[in-house]
Amino acid sequence: MKRLVILLFATTLAIAAIGMWWQGQRDYQWQIAPNAPLPDVPIDNPMSDIKVELGRRLFYDTRLSANNTMSCATCHIQALAFTDGKARAVGATGAVHPRSSMTLVNVAYASRLTWANQLLSHLEDQALTPLFGDNPVEMGMSGHEEELVGMLKADEHYAEFLPEAFPADEDPFSVVNVVRSISTFVRTIISFDAPYDRYLEGDEGALSAQALLGMELFFSERLECFHCHGGFNFTDSTTHANANVDRIGYHNTGLYNIDDAGAYPSDNTGLYDMTGQRRDMGRFKAPTLRNIAVTAPYMHDGSVLTLDDALSHYARGGRLLEEGANAGDGRRNPFKSEFIRGFELSDDERQALLAFLDALTDKTVLTDPRFSNPH
Amino acid sequence: MRPTVLCLLIGLFAACGKPPIAVSIPFAAQFGAKSLTCAEQNGAIRLTDLRFYVQDVQLITVDGDAVNVILNPDDTWQQRDLALLDLEDGSGSCLNGSSETNETLRGSVPDGEYRGLSFTVGVPFERNHADPLQAKAPLGDAAMHWHWRAGYKFMRAGIRNADDGFWLHLGSTGCEGTVRNITACNSENRVRVVLTNFVLGRDAVVVDLAALSSGTNLDDALATDCSSGPAEAACAEPFRALGLNFPTGESAFEQKLFRLEEVK
């Protein structure tokens, strides 16, 4: 009898705990368009307003780098859709990253993170690389974990709100709660207020005639853009809370062909660096095109300076580099995606496409004080 | 209660007999015959990093049987079956390191006569791919975790002279699944080391970075590095020195990095 009572009690507790968690998930008020899909949030890091605010402070806190010179926001600037305007990111000690900082807008919907890493699906895991990675050094915190924890305890705001945000933790002052908070904040950086979105919601005046022509071209089989940059987030590596398929896309777009056998520069071979399979040479994730007009320069290595140049690259069906160490005709890259076939584009059509891409810029997300520096 | 009485009482014959003996296995960094430290020396080779995990440490009896060394668990360097050796002290050219060092494996084996040592450079699969933020020492070290490769750096090793250098980060690559849910890795890149004739108390294990960098030109002013990527051509030679086929990571050659030398 006593056992039964204990069992019943334990079961009730468990159900109550699950119920509270579920309630917590549902209670969180996403400030996004009513018809937008909800992001997929890890079970062990549910959303909460207090974590969002903590994460925002941490995101903009330069004490998260070993020499106190950079924060997450150094490479992810709100006005540039959380990119940095550089071809390649630069770490706290001046080390240059082989790749370009990616936008964080709508990253909550990314099924895989970074330019080419099929292993990374959660922001909590990804955040550890910029914080602690040493090849290259980004924020350089490896070996400074104790200082970081000491800073959290000494800071008035963190000392007050970390225990409140993580009430179940015996010791809430931890690296894991730093990455959980930052990830929670970053998940709220959501964009569904571009002219394109307003047009979809019935505001016919939101897109100019030129942008509408560009939209038609964008979604045409002639240009093929939407095969990789499709869906509500303009990338085929997209997921959300109700998604039942793990959609991941990596594509070689013919940017390089150094040896005429498909090679990309050795510090940037894309998925090939992870898998060692030749077919993965030069395959990178198609980034979202939301806010693309403010995130120049383009591609994983920032080697395409303008959107106009990007269109020329796709129109040619691959880039020709006539000289230099990376010389080669990308159009002939044997690993190139079947959708990069090239197309003819009149000047009017080119301007129309650019107008459509411009209509993906959401000024709200670029200026919303919820995402700005709180310090 | 004395161990012998306990043995008789519970009939654990295997555990009966002599009590276990403490073992201490020292490691030392060298470049060929010379010892290697982080200290800056005029143009000479110096250490930039040398840290590595070892698992499956065994002593080999005179009869050729392998016996597990049970490592003394502590809160810093050792679990019962896993240890982090750290032969750099963060000074001089060891810019990524820390002042703490750990140059000795400490554990115990059943009393007996031993003439050999074996171990694996690596971290057991389950622990290698678990959440590093929840890991117990010595797996809580952020410098040893390879966040974007979803496992640990089994070894960080590096040397440099005045204007040239070489470094290696060894770990599993070509993994499948997602971080914290890795199911398999195409190239596990664990290094099995067998050192016959090892005598407890007499021998130290020399980690000879000259062997690791023998295929690398250290005078072309081009720092060479290998971070185990299956696409990195510069990994072929150091992998060979580790006895590994590149890029499959299978054991294919005799490893040259570890050898024995009598303690001076």
Interface residues (C-beta under 8 A of the other chain):
Chain A: T114 N117 Q118 L119 L120 S121 H122 D125 Q126 L128 T129 L131 F132 G133 D134 N135 M141 S142 G143 E145 S174 V175 V176 V179 S266 T269 Y272 D273 M274 T275 G276 M281
Chain B: N96 G97 S98 P132 L133 Q134 A142 A143 H145 H147 W148 R149 A150 H169 T173 G174 C175 G177 T178 V179 R180 I182 N186 S187 D225 S227 G229 P230 A231 E232 A233 P247
